[in-house]
């Protein structure tokens, strides 16, 4: 389905990402789900296909694009594989690298970013802690200056790509309590004192997720991202893009579940008629597509505004909540239409249904999003 904003350049890029998804991902996604990880070779293939570099500066190995819609195309086309874990892990650079791009020194940028964009290294973001998730301003991991190093102690959890990451963007407290005492660090994955343990999950099975432990980790001072005690702004700027991407993922996966349910309804016969000829099923499908279209329209409007330099925080919070709630509804209906087939591992709808809750929790829980939106709206 062509979008009103699509140019020939958009369409050509969409075809490029679709070929990558169909050829490099779809045939092996079930195996990767069972193994609980993506191979590093997939990152290199994605880089060769121009999937990883979109939106990053050309001087650092990226592909500069004129608008945010190219990033949405990447997510939408990857969603055709029906795996949120694929997107979370393959594109974890999308949350790990932006603080370095925005705030890092030129030396740090050149050291970290090109290998990740080439698919030779993996980037992760480590904010969430065992003691609190969405309460970022009160994180407890601490970094203390010691000569030309910082000594890092603490732990992070629910870290996407945490087991494989070669570079970890870590938020740690270097100053007083609250948002003004936080600093961001680019921590090498081979830093002595860094330990990792894998987390087993209901969904996102092919995305490795970890708890990270920092025990007297000595991080060079030149790995500080931006200024000391000024990291909170970098985190907040990151969240706007992350929430837009999470909403795009919810919408793309809902479309995938709908497509599978529609195909099943057309070929499945009940009482000598295709399932799709049953009025109750046709109405379900119309309701599903109506909900998808409504959220997609909001997504495109906000992507355009963000591309103009705006930061519509309240609207992004509401979009994330609306899109993730819509996904839960659509995925549930898709499983219902597939019936027993939708309950079996191997259907895209089954996998998507299991993965719905992570999107309403990650990037700021739905309840936190409502409260933040209310404050931004002056309610």
C-alpha positions in Angstrom: 0.0 0.0 0.0 1.6 3.3 -1.1 1.7 6.1 1.4 0.8 9.7 0.4 4.3 10.9 1.3 6.2 8.2 -0.6 8.5 9.3 -3.3 10.3 7.1 -5.8 13.3 7.2 -3.5 11.1 5.9 -0.6 9.7 3.1 -2.8 13.1 2.0 -4.1 14.4 1.9 -0.5 11.3 0.0 0.6 12.0 -2.7 -2.1 15.6 -2.9 -0.9 14.7 -3.5 2.8 11.9 -5.9 1.7 14.3 -8.1 -0.3 16.7 -8.2 2.7 13.9 -9.3 5.0 12.5 -11.9 2.7 15.9 -13.4 1.7 18.1 -13.0 4.8 15.6 -13.1 7.7 12.3 -14.9 7.0 13.9 -18.3 6.1 15.8 -18.4 9.4 13.8 -16.4 11.9 12.3 -19.5 13.5 15.7 -21.0 14.1 17.0 -17.8 15.6 13.9 -17.7 17.9 14.7 -21.2 19.1 18.4 -20.4 19.6 17.6 -17.1 21.5 20.0 -15.0 19.5 20.8 -13.4 16.2 24.1 -14.2 14.4 26.6 -11.3 14.0 26.6 -12.2 10.3 23.1 -10.8 10.1 24.3 -7.4 11.2 26.9 -7.5 8.4 24.3 -8.5 5.9 22.0 -5.7 7.1 24.8 -3.2 6.7 25.5 -4.4 3.2 21.8 -3.9 2.4 21.9 -0.4 3.8 19.5 -1.2 6.7 21.7 -0.3 9.7 23.1 3.0 8.6 19.9 5.0 7.9 19.7 8.3 9.6 23.3 8.4 10.8 25.9 10.9 9.5 27.7 10.0 6.3 31.1 11.0 7.8 30.7 8.2 10.4 29.6 5.6 7.8 25.9 6.3 7.9 23.3 7.1 5.2 21.9 10.5 5.6 18.2 10.7 4.5 15.9 13.7 4.0 13.2 12.7 6.4 12.2 10.3 9.2 10.1 8.1 6.9 13.1 6.2 5.7 13.5 4.9 9.3 9.9 4.0 9.5 10.3 2.0 6.3 13.1 0.0 7.8 10.9 -1.0 10.8 7.8 -1.6 8.8 9.5 -3.9 6.3 11.4 -5.9 9.0 8.0 -6.4 10.7 7.0 -8.6 7.8 9.1 -11.4 9.5 6.7 -11.2 12.5 9.4 -10.9 15.1 9.7 -8.0 17.4 12.9 -9.5 18.8 14.5 -9.2 15.4 13.9 -5.5 15.3 14.9 -4.9 18.9 18.2 -6.7 18.7 19.3 -5.9 15.1 18.4 -2.2 15.6 19.7 -1.8 19.2 22.2 0.6 17.7 19.2 2.9 17.2 19.1 3.6 21.0 22.8 2.9 21.8 24.4 5.3 19.3 22.3 8.5 19.1 23.7 9.9 22.4 27.2 9.4 21.1 26.3 11.1 17.8 24.7 14.0 19.6 27.1 14.5 22.5 30.3 12.5 22.0 33.7 13.9 21.1 34.9 13.4 17.5 37.5 10.9 18.7 34.8 8.8 20.5 32.4 9.0 17.5 35.1 7.7 15.2 36.1 4.9 17.5 32.6 3.6 18.2 30.2 4.4 15.4 31.7 3.2 12.1 32.3 -0.4 13.2 28.7 -0.7 14.5 27.2 0.8 11.3 29.4 -1.7 9.3 27.8 -4.6 11.2 31.2 -5.5 12.7 30.2 -4.5 16.3 27.0 -4.4 18.4 25.8 -1.4 20.3 23.4 -1.4 23.4 21.9 1.1 25.7 22.0 0.5 29.5 19.7 2.7 31.5 17.2 0.5 33.4 18.2 -0.9 36.8 16.9 -3.7 39.0 15.8 -1.1 41.6 13.7 0.9 39.1 12.7 1.0 35.4 11.0 4.1 34.2 12.3 6.2 37.1 15.5 7.2 35.2 16.3 10.2 37.3 16.9 8.1 40.4 19.3 5.5 39.0 21.9 4.1 41.4 24.8 2.9 39.3 27.7 5.1 40.3 30.9 6.3 38.5 33.7 8.0 40.5 36.6 9.8 38.9 40.0 8.3 39.6 42.7 10.0 37.6 42.2 9.6 33.9 39.5 6.9 34.5 36.1 6.6 36.1 35.4 3.6 38.4 31.9 2.2 37.6 29.9 0.1 40.1 26.3 -1.1 39.9 24.0 -3.1 37.6 21.6 -2.7 34.7 18.9 -5.0 33.6 16.6 -5.8 30.7 19.4 -4.7 28.4 18.6 -5.5 24.7 21.7 -7.0 23.0 23.3 -6.9 26.4 25.0 -10.3 26.0 26.6 -9.5 22.6 27.3 -5.7 22.8 30.8 -4.5 22.0 29.9 -1.0 23.1 27.4 -0.2 25.9 26.0 3.3 26.4 25.7 3.4 30.2 24.0 6.0 32.4 25.7 6.3 35.9 25.5 8.8 38.7 28.5 11.0 39.0 26.9 13.8 41.1 24.1 14.7 43.4 20.7 12.8 43.5 18.2 13.5 40.8 18.4 14.2 37.1 21.3 16.7 37.3 23.9 14.2 38.6 23.9 11.7 35.7 26.6 11.1 33.1 26.7 8.9 30.0 29.6 6.6 29.2 30.5 4.5 26.2 31.7 1.4 27.9 33.7 -1.2 25.9 32.3 -4.7 26.2 35.6 -6.2 27.2 36.1 -3.9 30.2 37.5 -5.9 33.2 34.9 -6.2 35.9 31.9 -6.3 33.5 29.8 -9.5 33.9 26.7 -10.4 32.1 23.8 -12.9 32.6 21.2 -13.8 30.1 17.5 -13.3 30.8 14.8 -15.7 29.6 11.7 -14.1 28.3 8.1 -14.7 27.2 8.7 -12.9 23.9 11.5 -11.3 21.8 13.1 -14.7 22.0 15.7 -14.1 19.3 16.8 -10.8 21.0 19.4 -11.5 23.6 18.6 -9.6 26.8 20.9 -9.3 29.8 21.5 -8.1 33.3 24.9 -6.3 33.4 27.1 -6.1 36.5 29.8 -3.5 36.9 32.3 -4.3 39.6 35.1 -1.7 39.9 35.1 -1.3 36.1 37.7 1.3 35.1 36.4 3.3 32.1 38.7 5.8 30.5 37.6 9.5 30.9 37.6 9.9 27.2 34.7 7.5 27.1 32.4 10.1 28.7 29.6 11.1 26.3 29.2 14.8 26.5 29.7 16.7 29.8 29.8 15.2 33.3 26.5 15.4 35.1 24.7 16.4 31.9 23.6 13.0 30.7 20.0 13.2 31.6 19.2 15.5 28.6 20.8 12.9 26.3 18.6 10.2 27.7 15.4 12.2 27.3 16.3 13.1 23.7 16.8 9.5 23.0 13.4 8.5 24.5 11.5 10.7 21.9 13.0 8.7 19.0 12.7 5.4 20.8 9.0 5.9 21.5 8.4 6.8 17.8 10.2 3.6 16.8 8.3 1.5 19.3 5.0 2.8 18.0 6.1 2.1 14.4 7.0 -1.5 15.5 3.6 -2.0 17.1 1.9 -0.8 13.9 4.1 -2.9 11.7 3.5 -6.0 13.7 -0.2 -5.4 13.9 -0.2 -5.2 10.1 1.7 -8.5 9.9 -0.8 -10.2 12.2 -3.7 -8.8 10.2 -2.2 -10.0 6.9 -1.8 -13.6 8.3 -5.3 -13.6 9.7 -6.7 -12.4 6.3 -4.8 -15.0 4.3 -6.0 -17.7 6.7 -9.7 -16.5 6.6 -9.6 -16.6 2.8 -8.3 -20.2 2.5 -9.9 -21.8 5.6 -13.3 -23.4 5.0 -16.0 -23.8 7.7 -19.3 -25.5 6.9 -18.5 -25.4 3.2 -17.7 -21.7 3.0 -14.4 -19.8 3.3 -14.1 -18.2 6.7 -13.9 -14.7 5.2 -17.5 -15.1 4.0 -18.7 -15.1 7.6 -20.0 -11.7 8.5 -18.5 -11.8 12.0 -15.0 -12.5 10.6 -15.3 -9.8 7.9 -16.3 -7.3 10.6 -13.3 -8.4 12.8 -11.0 -7.8 9.9 -12.4 -4.4 9.2 -12.2 -3.4 12.8 -8.5 -4.5 12.9 -7.6 -2.6 9.8 -9.5 0.5 11.0 -7.4 0.5 14.2 -4.2 0.0 12.3 -4.9 2.9 9.8 -5.8 5.3 12.6 -2.5 4.7 14.5 -0.5 4.8 11.3 -1.9 8.2 10.5 -0.8 9.5 13.9 2.6 7.9 13.4 3.2 9.6 10.1 2.0 13.0 11.3 4.4 12.8 14.3 7.3 11.5 12.2 6.9 14.6 10.0 6.8 16.9 13.0 9.9 15.3 14.5 11.6 15.7 11.2 10.9 19.4 11.4 12.8 19.6 14.6 9.8 19.5 16.9 9.7 17.5 20.2 6.0 16.8 20.7 6.5 14.8 23.9 2.9 14.5 25.0 1.8 13.4 21.5 4.6 10.8 21.3 3.5 9.4 24.7 -0.1 9.1 23.5 1.0 7.6 20.2 3.1 4.9 22.0 0.2 4.1 24.3 -2.4 4.1 21.5 -0.3 2.0 19.1 0.7 -0.6 21.7 -2.9 -1.0 22.9 -4.0 -1.4 19.3 -1.4 -4.1 18.8 -2.8 -6.1 21.8 -6.3 -5.8 20.3 -5.3 -6.8 16.7 -2.9 -9.6 17.7 -5.6 -11.1 20.0 -8.2 -11.0 17.2 -5.7 -12.5 14.7 -5.1 -15.5 17.0 -8.9 -15.8 17.4 -9.4 -15.9 13.6 -6.6 -18.5 13.2 -8.2 -20.6 15.9 -6.1 -23.6 16.9 -3.5 -22.7 14.2 -2.9 -19.4 15.9 -2.1 -21.1 19.2 0.7 -23.1 17.7 4.3 -22.0 17.7 5.3 -21.2 14.1 2.5 -18.8 13.2 3.4 -15.2 13.2 0.3 -14.2 15.1 1.2 -16.5 18.0 4.7 -14.9 18.3 3.3 -11.4 17.9 0.6 -12.1 20.5 3.3 -13.2 23.1 5.3 -10.0 22.3 2.6 -7.4 22.8 3.2 -6.6 26.4 6.9 -5.7 26.1 6.0 -2.8 23.8 3.6 -1.3 26.4 6.4 -1.6 29.1 9.6 -0.8 27.3 10.6 2.8 26.5 8.4 4.0 29.4 5.5 2.0 30.8 2.0 3.0 29.6 1.1 4.4 33.0 4.2 6.5 33.0 3.4 7.7 29.5 0.0 8.9 30.6 1.4 10.8 33.5 4.1 12.4 31.4 1.6 13.4 28.7 -0.6 14.9 31.3 2.2 17.0 32.7 3.2 18.2 29.3 -0.4 19.1 28.5 -0.6 21.1 31.7 -3.4 18.9 33.2 
